[in-house]
Amino acid sequence: MRIFAVLGFLTVFSLGPAMPALAQIKVLTSFTVFADMARNIAGDHAEVVSITREGAEIHMFRPTPGDIKRGLGADVVLWNGLGLETWFERYLENLGDVKAYILSDGVEPILIAEGSYQGRANPHAWMSPGNANIYIDNIVRALSETDPENAAAYAANGEAYKAEIAATFAPIRAAIEALPEEKRWLVTSEAAFSYLARDFGLKEASIWAINADSQGSPQQVRRIIDLMRENRIPVIFSESTVSPKPAEQVARETGAAYGGVLYVDSLSTPDGPVPTYLDLLKVTSETIVNGLTAKP
Ligand SMILES: [Zn+2]
């Protein structure tokens, strides 16, 4: 109830500055990755706002009254679903009657293999050049249904974007496929890369299953140390929105290399390493290839 009181207060003061020069729809996304995808597809036809900011933890985010204010007036809302944004349905209730699209619609889910989220869908389905087309099609549909006048532009931008992603990934896929079978392992902190691993034919293991779970308990660390020794896995990676310490500990104790940070749940600021979705996929995939192909 407190939230509604705050909201009433904010509404009064958000009747604000000048209208943009162009007739734009307002697109609201749950996190930065979808904001960038939506901007690529919308071009000048939309103002796109991400609720969570660059570098934020997105599973268990707690929106502030300011985050609610930024979402007001949205014409369409884009979020992932599959249990990713545990906070988002409650957040949406504050925005009134706005159409929301679940961008993972149509993805073939990979189920989480262990931990307290066992049997649920792994939510990180955007992290896959193969699934990118599904996300792009869903964004094109959401924007076109919201703003039918510009549907042709959204469709054309979506197709160009798909082609760019496909061209970026052909060489990376080839580099992974050139590795011997027993070297094709992807070990990370969070099991956020199941879809990428599936795309690239990598076996996957992680210290913990999902960031909403406990992270880096002694049992989790012990289990991964044993698995890495058993399979002689040469490298372990961490993820940008979590502490690298558990992965670094595993590297120290196994003598494996610490392969650095993979990006999945958030973009960086424009001057950082992954300001766009394409960068996120590319930098992450290249980091994996470099780690797996490094000479010991
Ligand atoms: Zn995650």
py3Dmol code that shows the C-alpha trace and the ligand (Angstrom):
import py3Dmol

protein = """\
ATOM      1  CA  MET A   1       0.000   0.000   0.000  1.00  0.00           C
ATOM      2  CA  ARG A   2       2.870   2.316   0.824  1.00  0.00           C
ATOM      3  CA  ILE A   3       3.929   2.057  -2.796  1.00  0.00           C
ATOM      4  CA  PHE A   4       0.640   3.437  -4.062  1.00  0.00           C
ATOM      5  CA  ALA A   5       0.912   6.451  -1.781  1.00  0.00           C
ATOM      6  CA  VAL A   6       4.389   7.165  -3.129  1.00  0.00           C
ATOM      7  CA  LEU A   7       3.179   6.586  -6.654  1.00  0.00           C
ATOM      8  CA  GLY A   8       0.409   9.158  -6.287  1.00  0.00           C
ATOM      9  CA  PHE A   9       2.938  11.677  -5.100  1.00  0.00           C
ATOM     10  CA  LEU A  10       5.280  10.973  -7.988  1.00  0.00           C
ATOM     11  CA  THR A  11       2.586  11.101 -10.632  1.00  0.00           C
ATOM     12  CA  VAL A  12       1.797  14.693  -9.780  1.00  0.00           C
ATOM     13  CA  PHE A  13       5.400  15.709 -10.373  1.00  0.00           C
ATOM     14  CA  SER A  14       6.064  13.585 -13.421  1.00  0.00           C
ATOM     15  CA  LEU A  15       3.794  15.679 -15.636  1.00  0.00           C
ATOM     16  CA  GLY A  16       6.856  17.120 -16.969  1.00  0.00           C
ATOM     17  CA  PRO A  17       9.029  18.441 -19.677  1.00  0.00           C
ATOM     18  CA  ALA A  18       8.485  18.877 -23.392  1.00  0.00           C
ATOM     19  CA  MET A  19       7.287  16.065 -25.650  1.00  0.00           C
ATOM     20  CA  PRO A  20       9.924  14.473 -27.896  1.00  0.00           C
ATOM     21  CA  ALA A  21      10.037  15.900 -31.431  1.00  0.00           C
ATOM     22  CA  LEU A  22       9.119  12.531 -32.958  1.00  0.00           C
ATOM     23  CA  ALA A  23       5.987  10.541 -32.165  1.00  0.00           C
ATOM     24  CA  GLN A  24       7.597   7.720 -30.234  1.00  0.00           C
ATOM     25  CA  ILE A  25       6.163   4.835 -28.290  1.00  0.00           C
ATOM     26  CA  LYS A  26       7.645   4.155 -24.848  1.00  0.00           C
ATOM     27  CA  VAL A  27       9.081   0.659 -24.480  1.00  0.00           C
ATOM     28  CA  LEU A  28       9.926  -0.594 -20.997  1.00  0.00           C
ATOM     29  CA  THR A  29      12.246  -3.575 -20.455  1.00  0.00           C
ATOM     30  CA  SER A  30      13.145  -5.524 -17.316  1.00  0.00           C
ATOM     31  CA  PHE A  31      16.875  -5.346 -17.995  1.00  0.00           C
ATOM     32  CA  THR A  32      19.525  -3.727 -20.163  1.00  0.00           C
ATOM     33  CA  VAL A  33      20.001  -6.567 -22.662  1.00  0.00           C
ATOM     34  CA  PHE A  34      16.428  -6.298 -23.898  1.00  0.00           C
ATOM     35  CA  ALA A  35      16.636  -2.500 -23.977  1.00  0.00           C
ATOM     36  CA  ASP A  36      19.505  -2.704 -26.447  1.00  0.00           C
ATOM     37  CA  MET A  37      17.718  -5.330 -28.551  1.00  0.00           C
ATOM     38  CA  ALA A  38      14.579  -3.199 -28.587  1.00  0.00           C
ATOM     39  CA  ARG A  39      16.563  -0.102 -29.649  1.00  0.00           C
ATOM     40  CA  ASN A  40      18.073  -2.037 -32.545  1.00  0.00           C
ATOM     41  CA  ILE A  41      14.619  -3.037 -33.719  1.00  0.00           C
ATOM     42  CA  ALA A  42      12.791   0.205 -32.937  1.00  0.00           C
ATOM     43  CA  GLY A  43      15.288   2.655 -34.415  1.00  0.00           C
ATOM     44  CA  ASP A  44      13.921   6.184 -33.917  1.00  0.00           C
ATOM     45  CA  HIS A  45      10.352   5.008 -33.379  1.00  0.00           C
ATOM     46  CA  ALA A  46      10.603   4.304 -29.660  1.00  0.00           C
ATOM     47  CA  GLU A  47      11.993   5.629 -26.431  1.00  0.00           C
ATOM     48  CA  VAL A  48      13.356   2.554 -24.633  1.00  0.00           C
ATOM     49  CA  VAL A  49      13.811   2.419 -20.848  1.00  0.00           C
ATOM     50  CA  SER A  50      15.357  -0.429 -18.832  1.00  0.00           C
ATOM     51  CA  ILE A  51      14.214  -0.745 -15.237  1.00  0.00           C
ATOM     52  CA  THR A  52      17.411  -2.370 -13.975  1.00  0.00           C
ATOM     53  CA  ARG A  53      20.598  -0.516 -14.874  1.00  0.00           C
ATOM     54  CA  GLU A  54      23.945  -1.602 -16.276  1.00  0.00           C
ATOM     55  CA  GLY A  55      25.719  -4.105 -14.014  1.00  0.00           C
ATOM     56  CA  ALA A  56      22.671  -4.733 -11.822  1.00  0.00           C
ATOM     57  CA  GLU A  57      21.721  -8.090 -10.315  1.00  0.00           C
ATOM     58  CA  ILE A  58      18.454  -8.856 -12.093  1.00  0.00           C
ATOM     59  CA  HIS A  59      17.053 -12.048 -10.530  1.00  0.00           C
ATOM     60  CA  MET A  60      16.167 -10.623  -7.104  1.00  0.00           C
ATOM     61  CA  PHE A  61      16.081  -6.917  -7.910  1.00  0.00           C
ATOM     62  CA  ARG A  62      14.083  -4.614  -5.611  1.00  0.00           C
ATOM     63  CA  PRO A  63      12.508  -1.711  -7.488  1.00  0.00           C
ATOM     64  CA  THR A  64      12.514   1.686  -5.762  1.00  0.00           C
ATOM     65  CA  PRO A  65       9.748   4.300  -6.101  1.00  0.00           C
ATOM     66  CA  GLY A  66      12.033   5.966  -8.667  1.00  0.00           C
ATOM     67  CA  ASP A  67      12.064   2.743 -10.715  1.00  0.00           C
ATOM     68  CA  ILE A  68       8.278   2.770 -10.691  1.00  0.00           C
ATOM     69  CA  LYS A  69       8.211   6.385 -11.801  1.00  0.00           C
ATOM     70  CA  ARG A  70      10.504   5.626 -14.749  1.00  0.00           C
ATOM     71  CA  GLY A  71       8.120   2.921 -15.932  1.00  0.00           C
ATOM     72  CA  LEU A  72       4.984   5.045 -15.888  1.00  0.00           C
ATOM     73  CA  GLY A  73       3.477   5.823 -19.266  1.00  0.00           C
ATOM     74  CA  ALA A  74       4.983   2.782 -20.988  1.00  0.00           C
ATOM     75  CA  ASP A  75       3.084   1.659 -24.091  1.00  0.00           C
ATOM     76  CA  VAL A  76       4.535  -1.838 -24.040  1.00  0.00           C
ATOM     77  CA  VAL A  77       6.606  -3.899 -21.611  1.00  0.00           C
ATOM     78  CA  LEU A  78       9.196  -6.569 -22.519  1.00  0.00           C
ATOM     79  CA  TRP A  79      10.481  -9.108 -20.019  1.00  0.00           C
ATOM     80  CA  ASN A  80      12.051 -12.554 -20.055  1.00  0.00           C
ATOM     81  CA  GLY A  81       9.798 -14.764 -17.953  1.00  0.00           C
ATOM     82  CA  LEU A  82      10.915 -18.397 -17.336  1.00  0.00           C
ATOM     83  CA  GLY A  83      11.300 -17.402 -13.670  1.00  0.00           C
ATOM     84  CA  LEU A  84      14.150 -14.948 -14.310  1.00  0.00           C
ATOM     85  CA  GLU A  85      12.746 -11.713 -12.871  1.00  0.00           C
ATOM     86  CA  THR A  86      11.246 -12.825  -9.565  1.00  0.00           C
ATOM     87  CA  TRP A  87      10.193  -9.204  -8.882  1.00  0.00           C
ATOM     88  CA  PHE A  88       8.634  -8.258 -12.171  1.00  0.00           C
ATOM     89  CA  GLU A  89       4.982  -9.247 -11.853  1.00  0.00           C
ATOM     90  CA  ARG A  90       4.636  -7.235  -8.653  1.00  0.00           C
ATOM     91  CA  TYR A  91       6.432  -4.359 -10.305  1.00  0.00           C
ATOM     92  CA  LEU A  92       4.031  -4.472 -13.273  1.00  0.00           C
ATOM     93  CA  GLU A  93       1.020  -4.085 -10.995  1.00  0.00           C
ATOM     94  CA  ASN A  94       2.159  -0.510 -10.381  1.00  0.00           C
ATOM     95  CA  LEU A  95       1.957   0.425 -14.054  1.00  0.00           C
ATOM     96  CA  GLY A  96      -1.761  -0.139 -14.569  1.00  0.00           C
ATOM     97  CA  ASP A  97      -3.132  -1.521 -17.807  1.00  0.00           C
ATOM     98  CA  VAL A  98      -0.129  -2.003 -20.073  1.00  0.00           C
ATOM     99  CA  LYS A  99       0.491  -4.909 -22.440  1.00  0.00           C
ATOM    100  CA  ALA A 100       3.484  -7.034 -21.427  1.00  0.00           C
ATOM    101  CA  TYR A 101       5.284  -9.523 -23.698  1.00  0.00           C
ATOM    102  CA  ILE A 102       7.336 -12.480 -22.496  1.00  0.00           C
ATOM    103  CA  LEU A 103      10.300 -12.597 -24.843  1.00  0.00           C
ATOM    104  CA  SER A 104      11.262 -16.215 -24.117  1.00  0.00           C
ATOM    105  CA  ASP A 105       7.959 -17.354 -25.673  1.00  0.00           C
ATOM    106  CA  GLY A 106       8.715 -20.144 -28.144  1.00  0.00           C
ATOM    107  CA  VAL A 107      12.110 -21.081 -26.697  1.00  0.00           C
ATOM    108  CA  GLU A 108      12.700 -24.761 -25.991  1.00  0.00           C
ATOM    109  CA  PRO A 109      13.575 -24.594 -22.265  1.00  0.00           C
ATOM    110  CA  ILE A 110      16.571 -26.345 -20.729  1.00  0.00           C
ATOM    111  CA  LEU A 111      15.746 -27.592 -17.246  1.00  0.00           C
ATOM    112  CA  ILE A 112      17.991 -26.832 -14.267  1.00  0.00           C
ATOM    113  CA  ALA A 113      19.736 -30.079 -13.342  1.00  0.00           C
ATOM    114  CA  GLU A 114      20.404 -29.608  -9.621  1.00  0.00           C
ATOM    115  CA  GLY A 115      20.051 -27.467  -6.505  1.00  0.00           C
ATOM    116  CA  SER A 116      16.870 -26.026  -5.063  1.00  0.00           C
ATOM    117  CA  TYR A 117      15.686 -24.900  -8.531  1.00  0.00           C
ATOM    118  CA  GLN A 118      16.070 -28.398  -9.991  1.00  0.00           C
ATOM    119  CA  GLY A 119      13.517 -29.203 -12.694  1.00  0.00           C
ATOM    120  CA  ARG A 120      12.627 -25.572 -13.406  1.00  0.00           C
ATOM    121  CA  ALA A 121      13.485 -23.943 -16.699  1.00  0.00           C
ATOM    122  CA  ASN A 122      16.866 -22.255 -16.914  1.00  0.00           C
ATOM    123  CA  PRO A 123      15.826 -18.664 -17.605  1.00  0.00           C
ATOM    124  CA  HIS A 124      18.960 -17.409 -19.456  1.00  0.00           C
ATOM    125  CA  ALA A 125      17.593 -18.255 -22.891  1.00  0.00           C
ATOM    126  CA  TRP A 126      18.650 -14.977 -24.589  1.00  0.00           C
ATOM    127  CA  MET A 127      22.241 -16.073 -24.089  1.00  0.00           C
ATOM    128  CA  SER A 128      22.273 -18.026 -27.330  1.00  0.00           C
ATOM    129  CA  PRO A 129      22.808 -16.989 -30.935  1.00  0.00           C
ATOM    130  CA  GLY A 130      20.326 -19.765 -31.772  1.00  0.00           C
ATOM    131  CA  ASN A 131      17.596 -18.297 -29.563  1.00  0.00           C
ATOM    132  CA  ALA A 132      18.348 -14.691 -30.567  1.00  0.00           C
ATOM    133  CA  ASN A 133      16.010 -14.997 -33.550  1.00  0.00           C
ATOM    134  CA  ILE A 134      13.122 -16.039 -31.293  1.00  0.00           C
ATOM    135  CA  TYR A 135      13.695 -13.019 -29.030  1.00  0.00           C
ATOM    136  CA  ILE A 136      13.968 -10.712 -32.037  1.00  0.00           C
ATOM    137  CA  ASP A 137      10.738 -12.058 -33.559  1.00  0.00           C
ATOM    138  CA  ASN A 138       8.944 -11.547 -30.238  1.00  0.00           C
ATOM    139  CA  ILE A 139      10.193  -7.954 -29.969  1.00  0.00           C
ATOM    140  CA  VAL A 140       9.169  -7.234 -33.585  1.00  0.00           C
ATOM    141  CA  ARG A 141       5.702  -8.599 -32.809  1.00  0.00           C
ATOM    142  CA  ALA A 142       5.391  -6.578 -29.583  1.00  0.00           C
ATOM    143  CA  LEU A 143       6.418  -3.311 -31.252  1.00  0.00           C
ATOM    144  CA  SER A 144       4.295  -3.931 -34.366  1.00  0.00           C
ATOM    145  CA  GLU A 145       1.150  -4.685 -32.343  1.00  0.00           C
ATOM    146  CA  THR A 146       1.759  -1.580 -30.238  1.00  0.00           C
ATOM    147  CA  ASP A 147       2.585   0.678 -33.186  1.00  0.00           C
ATOM    148  CA  PRO A 148       1.196  -0.894 -36.412  1.00  0.00           C
ATOM    149  CA  GLU A 149       2.090   2.174 -38.487  1.00  0.00           C
ATOM    150  CA  ASN A 150       5.776   1.336 -38.239  1.00  0.00           C
ATOM    151  CA  ALA A 151       5.443  -2.456 -38.493  1.00  0.00           C
ATOM    152  CA  ALA A 152       7.383  -2.643 -41.774  1.00  0.00           C
ATOM    153  CA  ALA A 153      10.359  -0.802 -40.240  1.00  0.00           C
ATOM    154  CA  TYR A 154      10.377  -3.100 -37.198  1.00  0.00           C
ATOM    155  CA  ALA A 155      10.315  -6.199 -39.399  1.00  0.00           C
ATOM    156  CA  ALA A 156      13.141  -4.933 -41.629  1.00  0.00           C
ATOM    157  CA  ASN A 157      15.304  -3.919 -38.652  1.00  0.00           C
ATOM    158  CA  GLY A 158      14.670  -7.318 -37.055  1.00  0.00           C
ATOM    159  CA  GLU A 159      15.848  -9.201 -40.155  1.00  0.00           C
ATOM    160  CA  ALA A 160      18.995  -7.053 -40.481  1.00  0.00           C
ATOM    161  CA  TYR A 161      19.763  -7.648 -36.804  1.00  0.00           C
ATOM    162  CA  LYS A 162      19.394 -11.431 -37.198  1.00  0.00           C
ATOM    163  CA  ALA A 163      21.808 -11.396 -40.150  1.00  0.00           C
ATOM    164  CA  GLU A 164      24.381  -9.428 -38.135  1.00  0.00           C
ATOM    165  CA  ILE A 165      24.206 -11.923 -35.261  1.00  0.00           C
ATOM    166  CA  ALA A 166      24.513 -14.924 -37.563  1.00  0.00           C
ATOM    167  CA  ALA A 167      27.585 -13.421 -39.267  1.00  0.00           C
ATOM    168  CA  THR A 168      29.251 -12.680 -35.908  1.00  0.00           C
ATOM    169  CA  PHE A 169      28.864 -16.251 -34.670  1.00  0.00           C
ATOM    170  CA  ALA A 170      29.940 -18.321 -37.634  1.00  0.00           C
ATOM    171  CA  PRO A 171      33.703 -18.002 -36.863  1.00  0.00           C
ATOM    172  CA  ILE A 172      33.267 -18.459 -33.103  1.00  0.00           C
ATOM    173  CA  ARG A 173      31.271 -21.627 -33.613  1.00  0.00           C
ATOM    174  CA  ALA A 174      33.926 -22.924 -36.000  1.00  0.00           C
ATOM    175  CA  ALA A 175      36.682 -22.311 -33.408  1.00  0.00           C
ATOM    176  CA  ILE A 176      34.813 -24.329 -30.781  1.00  0.00           C
ATOM    177  CA  GLU A 177      34.014 -27.130 -33.197  1.00  0.00           C
ATOM    178  CA  ALA A 178      37.730 -27.402 -33.985  1.00  0.00           C
ATOM    179  CA  LEU A 179      38.457 -28.379 -30.343  1.00  0.00           C
ATOM    180  CA  PRO A 180      38.793 -32.056 -29.431  1.00  0.00           C
ATOM    181  CA  GLU A 181      35.630 -33.472 -27.857  1.00  0.00           C
ATOM    182  CA  GLU A 182      37.132 -33.931 -24.349  1.00  0.00           C
ATOM    183  CA  LYS A 183      38.181 -30.274 -24.213  1.00  0.00           C
ATOM    184  CA  ARG A 184      34.699 -28.944 -24.837  1.00  0.00           C
ATOM    185  CA  TRP A 185      33.731 -28.032 -21.265  1.00  0.00           C
ATOM    186  CA  LEU A 186      32.209 -24.842 -19.953  1.00  0.00           C
ATOM    187  CA  VAL A 187      32.590 -24.476 -16.168  1.00  0.00           C
ATOM    188  CA  THR A 188      31.239 -21.272 -14.610  1.00  0.00           C
ATOM    189  CA  SER A 189      29.998 -19.772 -11.331  1.00  0.00           C
ATOM    190  CA  GLU A 190      26.297 -19.664 -12.245  1.00  0.00           C
ATOM    191  CA  ALA A 191      24.772 -22.119 -14.734  1.00  0.00           C
ATOM    192  CA  ALA A 192      23.745 -19.169 -16.878  1.00  0.00           C
ATOM    193  CA  PHE A 193      25.225 -20.479 -20.108  1.00  0.00           C
ATOM    194  CA  SER A 194      23.266 -23.676 -20.713  1.00  0.00           C
ATOM    195  CA  TYR A 195      21.785 -22.371 -23.967  1.00  0.00           C
ATOM    196  CA  LEU A 196      25.149 -21.112 -25.221  1.00  0.00           C
ATOM    197  CA  ALA A 197      26.703 -24.461 -24.292  1.00  0.00           C
ATOM    198  CA  ARG A 198      23.946 -26.253 -26.228  1.00  0.00           C
ATOM    199  CA  ASP A 199      24.513 -24.022 -29.287  1.00  0.00           C
ATOM    200  CA  PHE A 200      28.254 -24.693 -29.239  1.00  0.00           C
ATOM    201  CA  GLY A 201      28.195 -28.383 -28.248  1.00  0.00           C
ATOM    202  CA  LEU A 202      29.885 -27.767 -24.871  1.00  0.00           C
ATOM    203  CA  LYS A 203      29.316 -29.839 -21.723  1.00  0.00           C
ATOM    204  CA  GLU A 204      28.362 -27.542 -18.871  1.00  0.00           C
ATOM    205  CA  ALA A 205      29.004 -27.479 -15.112  1.00  0.00           C
ATOM    206  CA  SER A 206      28.704 -24.697 -12.561  1.00  0.00           C
ATOM    207  CA  ILE A 207      29.410 -24.001  -8.887  1.00  0.00           C
ATOM    208  CA  TRP A 208      25.778 -23.072  -8.301  1.00  0.00           C
ATOM    209  CA  ALA A 209      22.706 -23.359 -10.520  1.00  0.00           C
ATOM    210  CA  ILE A 210      21.161 -19.919 -10.404  1.00  0.00           C
ATOM    211  CA  ASN A 211      22.017 -16.620  -8.684  1.00  0.00           C
ATOM    212  CA  ALA A 212      18.778 -16.720  -6.717  1.00  0.00           C
ATOM    213  CA  ASP A 213      20.235 -19.768  -4.917  1.00  0.00           C
ATOM    214  CA  SER A 214      23.086 -19.903  -2.384  1.00  0.00           C
ATOM    215  CA  GLN A 215      26.374 -18.998  -4.057  1.00  0.00           C
ATOM    216  CA  GLY A 216      29.625 -20.797  -3.470  1.00  0.00           C
ATOM    217  CA  SER A 217      28.958 -22.936  -0.380  1.00  0.00           C
ATOM    218  CA  PRO A 218      31.821 -25.275   0.648  1.00  0.00           C
ATOM    219  CA  GLN A 219      29.868 -28.271  -0.710  1.00  0.00           C
ATOM    220  CA  GLN A 220      29.256 -26.557  -4.062  1.00  0.00           C
ATOM    221  CA  VAL A 221      32.936 -25.632  -4.371  1.00  0.00           C
ATOM    222  CA  ARG A 222      34.100 -29.140  -3.375  1.00  0.00           C
ATOM    223  CA  ARG A 223      31.843 -30.777  -5.967  1.00  0.00           C
ATOM    224  CA  ILE A 224      33.222 -28.638  -8.809  1.00  0.00           C
ATOM    225  CA  ILE A 225      36.815 -29.189  -7.706  1.00  0.00           C
ATOM    226  CA  ASP A 226      36.235 -32.967  -7.906  1.00  0.00           C
ATOM    227  CA  LEU A 227      34.550 -32.711 -11.306  1.00  0.00           C
ATOM    228  CA  MET A 228      37.313 -30.543 -12.753  1.00  0.00           C
ATOM    229  CA  ARG A 229      40.045 -32.881 -11.502  1.00  0.00           C
ATOM    230  CA  GLU A 230      38.233 -35.954 -12.762  1.00  0.00           C
ATOM    231  CA  ASN A 231      37.739 -34.520 -16.240  1.00  0.00           C
ATOM    232  CA  ARG A 232      41.008 -32.544 -16.337  1.00  0.00           C
ATOM    233  CA  ILE A 233      39.145 -29.362 -17.173  1.00  0.00           C
ATOM    234  CA  PRO A 234      41.739 -26.628 -17.721  1.00  0.00           C
ATOM    235  CA  VAL A 235      39.710 -23.463 -17.065  1.00  0.00           C
ATOM    236  CA  ILE A 236      36.873 -22.020 -14.989  1.00  0.00           C
ATOM    237  CA  PHE A 237      35.023 -18.746 -15.628  1.00  0.00           C
ATOM    238  CA  SER A 238      32.946 -16.393 -13.490  1.00  0.00           C
ATOM    239  CA  GLU A 239      30.122 -13.992 -14.292  1.00  0.00           C
ATOM    240  CA  SER A 240      30.093 -10.195 -14.241  1.00  0.00           C
ATOM    241  CA  THR A 241      27.259  -9.677 -11.737  1.00  0.00           C
ATOM    242  CA  VAL A 242      28.571 -12.095  -9.051  1.00  0.00           C
ATOM    243  CA  SER A 243      31.714 -12.371  -6.910  1.00  0.00           C
ATOM    244  CA  PRO A 244      34.599 -14.083  -8.765  1.00  0.00           C
ATOM    245  CA  LYS A 245      35.968 -15.464  -5.478  1.00  0.00           C
ATOM    246  CA  PRO A 246      34.412 -18.981  -5.602  1.00  0.00           C
ATOM    247  CA  ALA A 247      35.654 -19.532  -9.174  1.00  0.00           C
ATOM    248  CA  GLU A 248      39.101 -18.176  -8.286  1.00  0.00           C
ATOM    249  CA  GLN A 249      39.227 -20.525  -5.300  1.00  0.00           C
ATOM    250  CA  VAL A 250      38.363 -23.504  -7.510  1.00  0.00           C
ATOM    251  CA  ALA A 251      41.093 -22.443  -9.967  1.00  0.00           C
ATOM    252  CA  ARG A 252      43.671 -22.194  -7.148  1.00  0.00           C
ATOM    253  CA  GLU A 253      42.792 -25.574  -5.668  1.00  0.00           C
ATOM    254  CA  THR A 254      42.673 -27.474  -8.954  1.00  0.00           C
ATOM    255  CA  GLY A 255      45.578 -25.711 -10.674  1.00  0.00           C
ATOM    256  CA  ALA A 256      43.217 -24.797 -13.511  1.00  0.00           C
ATOM    257  CA  ALA A 257      43.274 -21.337 -15.071  1.00  0.00           C
ATOM    258  CA  TYR A 258      40.789 -18.664 -14.056  1.00  0.00           C
ATOM    259  CA  GLY A 259      39.417 -17.676 -17.474  1.00  0.00           C
ATOM    260  CA  GLY A 260      37.883 -14.342 -16.481  1.00  0.00           C
ATOM    261  CA  VAL A 261      34.417 -12.932 -16.553  1.00  0.00           C
ATOM    262  CA  LEU A 262      31.530 -13.926 -18.805  1.00  0.00           C
ATOM    263  CA  TYR A 263      28.640 -11.544 -19.327  1.00  0.00           C
ATOM    264  CA  VAL A 264      25.034 -12.629 -19.264  1.00  0.00           C
ATOM    265  CA  ASP A 265      22.543 -10.808 -17.031  1.00  0.00           C
ATOM    266  CA  SER A 266      23.520  -7.226 -17.723  1.00  0.00           C
ATOM    267  CA  LEU A 267      25.225  -4.979 -20.249  1.00  0.00           C
ATOM    268  CA  SER A 268      28.032  -2.631 -19.208  1.00  0.00           C
ATOM    269  CA  THR A 269      27.897   1.152 -19.508  1.00  0.00           C
ATOM    270  CA  PRO A 270      28.731   2.481 -23.011  1.00  0.00           C
ATOM    271  CA  ASP A 271      32.456   2.778 -22.199  1.00  0.00           C
ATOM    272  CA  GLY A 272      32.637  -0.775 -20.761  1.00  0.00           C
ATOM    273  CA  PRO A 273      33.352  -4.115 -22.457  1.00  0.00           C
ATOM    274  CA  VAL A 274      29.777  -5.113 -23.391  1.00  0.00           C
ATOM    275  CA  PRO A 275      27.582  -2.081 -24.131  1.00  0.00           C
ATOM    276  CA  THR A 276      25.337  -4.051 -26.529  1.00  0.00           C
ATOM    277  CA  TYR A 277      23.677  -7.470 -26.756  1.00  0.00           C
ATOM    278  CA  LEU A 278      25.883  -8.354 -29.710  1.00  0.00           C
ATOM    279  CA  ASP A 279      28.969  -7.458 -27.620  1.00  0.00           C
ATOM    280  CA  LEU A 280      27.615  -9.507 -24.722  1.00  0.00           C
ATOM    281  CA  LEU A 281      27.332 -12.627 -26.886  1.00  0.00           C
ATOM    282  CA  LYS A 282      30.571 -11.974 -28.750  1.00  0.00           C
ATOM    283  CA  VAL A 283      32.856 -11.087 -25.804  1.00  0.00           C
ATOM    284  CA  THR A 284      31.475 -13.978 -23.750  1.00  0.00           C
ATOM    285  CA  SER A 285      31.908 -16.507 -26.563  1.00  0.00           C
ATOM    286  CA  GLU A 286      35.416 -15.251 -27.384  1.00  0.00           C
ATOM    287  CA  THR A 287      36.424 -15.415 -23.704  1.00  0.00           C
ATOM    288  CA  ILE A 288      35.251 -19.039 -23.642  1.00  0.00           C
ATOM    289  CA  VAL A 289      37.168 -19.887 -26.821  1.00  0.00           C
ATOM    290  CA  ASN A 290      40.327 -18.163 -25.548  1.00  0.00           C
ATOM    291  CA  GLY A 291      40.120 -19.997 -22.213  1.00  0.00           C
ATOM    292  CA  LEU A 292      39.591 -23.383 -23.831  1.00  0.00           C
ATOM    293  CA  THR A 293      42.319 -22.962 -26.441  1.00  0.00           C
ATOM    294  CA  ALA A 294      45.008 -21.396 -24.175  1.00  0.00           C
ATOM    295  CA  LYS A 295      48.175 -23.435 -23.888  1.00  0.00           C
ATOM    296  CA  PRO A 296      48.654 -24.684 -20.300  1.00  0.00           C
TER     297      PRO A 296
END
"""
ligand_1 = """\
1
ZN
Zn 21.508 -15.032 -14.059
"""
view = py3Dmol.view(width=600, height=400)
view.addModel(protein, "pdb")
view.setStyle({"model": 0}, {"cartoon": {"style": "trace"}})
view.addModel(ligand_1, "xyz")
view.setStyle({"model": 1}, {"stick": {}})
view.zoomTo()
view.show()
